[in-house]
Each structure stands twice: as C-alpha cells, then as structure tokens.
Amino acid sequence: MTDEFDSVSEDELHAYVDGHLSQPERGRIEAWLERHPARAEEVREWQAQAQTLKQHFASYARSDEGDRALISTRRPTAGSASSASLLRRIAAGLLIFAAGALAGAYAPRFIAPDAPSQSERLNESLPRQAQSAFLIYASEVRHPIEVGADQQAHLATWLGKRLDYALTIPDLSPLGFSLVGGRLLPVNGKAGAMLMYEDGTGQRLTVLLGRNPDNRETSFRIASEGGIETFYWIDGEIGYAVTGEVPHELLQKVASECYRQFEGSSPS
C-alpha cells in the first residue's frame, strides 16, 4: 500500500502555492491538505508570505518571457524567524528570482559591451545565481537544506548523479566551518547543487556548483553585491561559486580550499 504522506511531494506543494497546477491537480492537493492539517498550515504560511512580498515589492519587480519556466521548480519555504533582517533577505532573494536571477539580472553586469556568446552569458550569471541562492537559503531557519550533514555520503552521491559529476564534498573544518547539508537547485536552467556550511557562531556560507558542457575556460574571479561576496571559477564543464558575508580574506581562503579539494572531483 502506498504511504499516504508521500502521495504529494514537496515540489507539488510549492507548485500549488505558485499557482502552476491545473484545476484537477489543485483539487487533489487540497483534498490531501485537509487530511494533513500541519502541512496545510505550512502552506498557508507560504501563501501569506508570498502575498506580503508581492504587495511590498511589486513596484520593483521585472519579468522576462522565460522567467516562469526558470523559477517554477523550487520556491523557498517559510522560516520561523520574524526579524526585519530575515524578511529583507528573503524578499531580496525572491526579487532576484522573480526578475530573472537564473538568467542573471540583479548584480552589476560583468559582461562585455559587445554581445557575448551563450557560454559567456551563462558563466557570468553564475555569481548572481550564487548570491540569490545565498540570500534565500542562508537565512532560512526550518528548511535551509534538503539532505543534512549526517547523510554526507548520500548527499555526495545524489547531487553528483544529478550533475553527472563525481562530487567530493569539501571539508572546511580547518577553517572553522562545518557542513550543514545541501540541496538540488537549478543553475543555468539545469540541475545544480548547493552546499551549506556554518561556523560556531551560526554564520553561514554556501558553495554552488553548476554544469554547462559549453564551458571550456578556467578562471577565478570575485563579485560583490550589498555586502555579499562571491568567489567563483569555471573549471572545464563545471562552475563553482563560494558566497558569504564573512571577511574577504576568510572567504578567499574558503574558496581556495574548495578549489584544492574539488580538484579530486571530475566530470563523468
């Protein structure tokens, strides 16, 4: 007998909140929510948060034709923290996605004045996607990750399989950061991965990985936006980005350590 709890997935709940389901699908999920009041309350929180953000920031939002397809796969869940700082972080992250974060629209443009190639556009959008993911998930209290550090082997296998990449999860404990866990998320419209780390004070940073078979150039750069810094590089078919609100020198050490350990990973 199929477990009733598994009859509706997390992705389906997010799609329900975002209004991306057909009427029959909405009816099925509403019936399921009636039998699961705890999840129904959580969904109501997501809906209220989305409505509040739309009302407060609608005048700033911009959209492009392809945005809905890019952002429909995942929506951040509501956290229990209620501070103004947390709301600003979530709002900023949502606006980045709503304005085309996965296509790159928030941070200062790094592209040349001449029309860049598709590969160049994808590469230069990497820090913007990393910053938007950091804004959304680093401040999330209840669901910052999908798989925790206690399942690190499974996390590496799962994310590596989705990226078609023999993923090695960096050990950043010598720098004072321990693994929180990771999640699957879209990068350049394809399966990507985000790893999250945390120090003893609760300060978090994220490591984003995205695959693009058109990448052939290795580089190491830095992008800054609103106090958030990202060190990123493109190595063969994989792009990497380390993002945080920690001192510049520390984040650079973290990026260098990730680079060193990722050398043991390789595209399949």
Secondary structure as the mmCIF struct_conf table of DSSP 4:
data_model
#
loop_
_struct_conf.conf_type_id
_struct_conf.id
_struct_conf.beg_label_comp_id
_struct_conf.beg_label_asym_id
_struct_conf.beg_label_seq_id
_struct_conf.end_label_comp_id
_struct_conf.end_label_asym_id
_struct_conf.end_label_seq_id
HELX_RH_3T_P HELX_RH_3T_P1 GLU A 4 SER A 7
BEND BEND1 VAL A 8 VAL A 8
HELX_RH_AL_P HELX_RH_AL_P1 GLU A 10 ASP A 18
TURN_TY1_P TURN_TY1_P1 GLY A 19 GLY A 19
BEND BEND2 LEU A 21 LEU A 21
HELX_RH_AL_P HELX_RH_AL_P2 GLN A 23 GLU A 34
TURN_TY1_P TURN_TY1_P2 ARG A 35 ARG A 35
HELX_RH_AL_P HELX_RH_AL_P3 PRO A 37 PHE A 57
HELX_RH_3T_P HELX_RH_3T_P2 ALA A 58 TYR A 60
TURN_TY1_P TURN_TY1_P3 GLU A 65 GLY A 66
HELX_RH_AL_P HELX_RH_AL_P4 ASP A 67 ILE A 71
TURN_TY1_P TURN_TY1_P4 SER A 72 THR A 73
HELX_LH_PP_P HELX_LH_PP_P1 PRO A 76 GLY A 79
BEND BEND3 SER A 80 SER A 80
HELX_RH_AL_P HELX_RH_AL_P5 ALA A 84 ALA A 98
TURN_TY1_P TURN_TY1_P5 ALA A 99 ALA A 103
BEND BEND4 TYR A 106 ALA A 107
HELX_LH_PP_P HELX_LH_PP_P2 PRO A 108 ARG A 109
BEND BEND5 ILE A 111 ILE A 111
BEND BEND6 PRO A 113 ASP A 114
HELX_LH_PP_P HELX_LH_PP_P3 ALA A 115 SER A 117
HELX_RH_AL_P HELX_RH_AL_P6 GLN A 118 TYR A 137
TURN_TY1_P TURN_TY1_P6 ALA A 138 SER A 139
BEND BEND7 VAL A 141 ARG A 142
BEND BEND8 PRO A 144 PRO A 144
BEND BEND9 GLU A 146 GLU A 146
STRN STRN1 VAL A 147 GLY A 148
HELX_RH_3T_P HELX_RH_3T_P3 ALA A 149 GLN A 151
HELX_RH_AL_P HELX_RH_AL_P7 GLN A 152 LEU A 163
TURN_TY1_P TURN_TY1_P7 ASP A 164 ASP A 164
STRN STRN2 TYR A 165 ALA A 166
HELX_RH_3T_P HELX_RH_3T_P4 SER A 173 LEU A 175
TURN_TY1_P TURN_TY1_P8 GLY A 176 GLY A 176
STRN STRN3 SER A 178 VAL A 187
TURN_TY1_P TURN_TY1_P9 ASN A 188 GLY A 189
STRN STRN4 LYS A 190 GLU A 198
TURN_TY1_P TURN_TY1_P10 GLY A 200 THR A 201
BEND BEND10 GLY A 202 GLY A 202
STRN STRN5 ARG A 204 ARG A 211
TURN_TY1_P TURN_TY1_P11 PRO A 213 ASP A 214
STRN STRN6 SER A 219 GLU A 225
TURN_TY1_P TURN_TY1_P12 GLY A 226 GLY A 227
STRN STRN7 ILE A 228 ASP A 235
TURN_TY1_P TURN_TY1_P13 GLY A 236 GLU A 237
STRN STRN8 ILE A 238 GLY A 244
BEND BEND11 GLU A 245 VAL A 246
HELX_RH_AL_P HELX_RH_AL_P8 HIS A 248 PHE A 262
TURN_TY1_P TURN_TY1_P14 GLU A 263 GLY A 264
STRN STRN9 SER A 266 PRO A 267
#
